[in-house]
Structure formats: C-alpha cells, structure tokens
Amino acid sequence: MDRRLFLKSAGLVAGALGAGVGLTACSRGPIPGGEQTLAVQSATFEVLTGQDRPVAFGVRTLDNEEVAARDFEVYLRSMEGDVVGGPFAAEYEEAAGTGIGIYLTSFDLEREGPVELVAVDGRDWGAAALNVKSPEHSAAPVPGQQAIATPTPTPERPNGFTRICTQDPPCGMHEVSLDEALTTGGQPVAVLFATPAYCQTAVCGPAVATLDGIRGSRGWSGMRFIHCEIYTDEGQTLGDPVQVWDLPTEPWLFTIAGDGTILDRLDGPMVPSAVTAMLERAVA
C-alpha cells in the first residue's frame, strides 16, 4: 500500500470523529422517530463477524460539541431501518491523553454487510454506519491467523528507520524485534503499530504512551511488548513491517500467543480498559 492510500484509509477513521451525517428515522421500536439529534461517529475501522470485541464510538451534538458520560443504549439497525439487535450497554471512558471521550460497546454479528449503530438516550439519538466484515474478508490480520514474523526496529538493528520511536521520551518497547519475539521463547507478544509524531488521527498519538504505561503497571507473565513506527522517515515512507502486515490504518494493537497465533486485535482509540482486558486475556 502506498502512503496516499494509507492516509486516505486513516482519514476515514479520523473523519469518523468529525461531524456526522444527517439521518432520519421512522419510529420503529425503541429508536425515536424524526431527524437525529446527535452525531454518532464510529471509531472502529471494521467490525468482525463472530467476534464479541469492543466497538468504539464518539457522540457529539449537531453543533459539534462533545456529548460525555451519557447513559446510551445501543441498537443495531439494518440499512432498511429495521432494528436487528440490542439494546447493548455502552460505557464512557476517555482515550488516554487525547481529551476525547469514547463510548465502548460490544456485540456479536453473524453476517457481514452494512449496518448502523444507533445510540439512544431518551428522545436523543444518532446513528453511524459500521463496516462489518467476515474474518476472511478483513482488511487487516485477524485472530486465528499466524502472525507474520517480520523484523521491527531496535536500537541495535534499526532496519532503515530514521527514528525507531517518535515518542518523547522514547518508549520501552524496542528491546526485541518482532521476528525474534515470535521465534524464540514461546512467550505471548503484544505489538503496537503506531506513530506518535506523525499520526493522522486524533487518537493515535497517545496510543504508545497508553500501552507503555500499562506495560509498566505489572509483570504480565513474561509477555513481550513491541512498538513499531509507521514511517521510516518524517511521515513519508511506510515501513516494511506495516506493508508486510498490510495494515489499512493506524494505530493497531495485536496480541499473539506463544505459538505465533494472533489472539486479538484493537484499532483506533487505545482506551486503557480495553487494552488492559486484551492483555489479560493473552496471559490468562
């Protein structure tokens, strides 16, 4: 993937945290009728079928003011306007270091195809389209696949990266290369693809600091933590690891079992509770 296509894909996620699209609903079931009163923005690149994992979304007023800490119920609606799932609970949490509040919900979808996430609180509601894909049609590596053992930059082996970490100060997740971590020791691995200095969305910059902080909070049963920058230079050239993993956006976090199998993945806002739960499942 070239840089322009990568930035276009990343821009789709970034745009999801901007103004919403005006929608109108007939009053079908629990969703109020009339025009939406809120702008809901999906912050998840795609939702996999058969995967009950966190789905992140933001909510703003139609004047683009954040709507924080509301008790939303989440419903799923077909593009024809029929409610096909819900209600699901949604928890509000700040994405660390962003000043942006994110709602997290989860559900298990059986079929791929377009569907709307509808957040409802009383007479207030808003909807956002979700990109639902089956694992075999995903644009990124999925749980159950073997992780690709590609070299990632370390101080001893920068592999063409001008800066192996653009966080200031640098994070502590460059002690081992991904290929080495996957082929020696048999320990679980957490690998984060993100660039603090050259991120294209509002949420990717703090992702490295979030994971690094959680890493230092406990022992994690020998899990190996790896950060890989997106670009080899000042935001112009995609690094080989990003291209080998064929990532459409950033940031992406993957947990990997000791046998090299991808266990879980998370993209977009690195909400601390979601990241912690993901790591805990990997070392359980």
C-alpha positions, 0 to 999 in steps of 0.5 A: 500500500502506498502512503496516499492510500494509507492516509486516505484509509486513516482519514476515514477513521479520523473523519469518523470523529468529525461531524456526522451525517444527517439521518432520519428515522421512522419510529420503529421500536425503541429508536425515536422517530424524526431527524437525529439529534446527535452525531454518532461517529464510529471509531472502529475501522471494521467490525468482525463477524463472530467476534464479541470485541469492543466497538468504539464510538464518539457522540457529539451534538449537531453543533459539534460539541462533545456529548460525555458520560451519557447513559446510551443504549445501543441498537443495531439497525439494518440499512432498511431501518429495521432494528436487528439487535440490542439494546447493548450497554455502552460505557464512557471512558476517555482515550488516554491523553487525547481529551476525547471521550469514547463510548465502548460497546460490544456485540456479536454479528453473524453476517457481514454487510452494512449496518448502523449503530444507533445510540439512544438516550431518551428522545436523543439519538444518532446513528453511524454506519459500521463496516462489518466484515467476515474474518476472511474478508478483513482488511487487516490480520485477524485472530486465528491467523499466524502472525507474520514474523517480520523484523521491527526496529531496535536500537541495535538493528534499526532496519532503515528507520530514521527514528525507531520511536517518535515518542518523547521520551522514547518508549520501552518497547524496542528491546526485541524485534518482532521476528525474534519475539515470535521465534524464540521463547514461546512467550505471548507478544503484544505489538503496537503499530503506531506513530506518535509524531506523525499520526493522522488521527486524533487518537493515535498519538497517545496510543504508545504512551497508553500501552507503555504505561500499562506495560509498566503497571505489572509483570504480565507473565513474561509477555513481550511488548513491541512498538513499531513506527509507521514511517521510516522517515518524517511521515513519508515512507511506510515501513516494511513491517506495516506493508508486510502486515498490510495494515489499512490504518493506524494505530493497531494493537495485536496480541499473539500467543506463544505459538505465533497465533494472533489472539486479538486485535484493537484499532483506533482509540487505545482506551486503557480498559480495553487494552488492559482486558486484551492483555489479560486475556493473552496471559490468562 
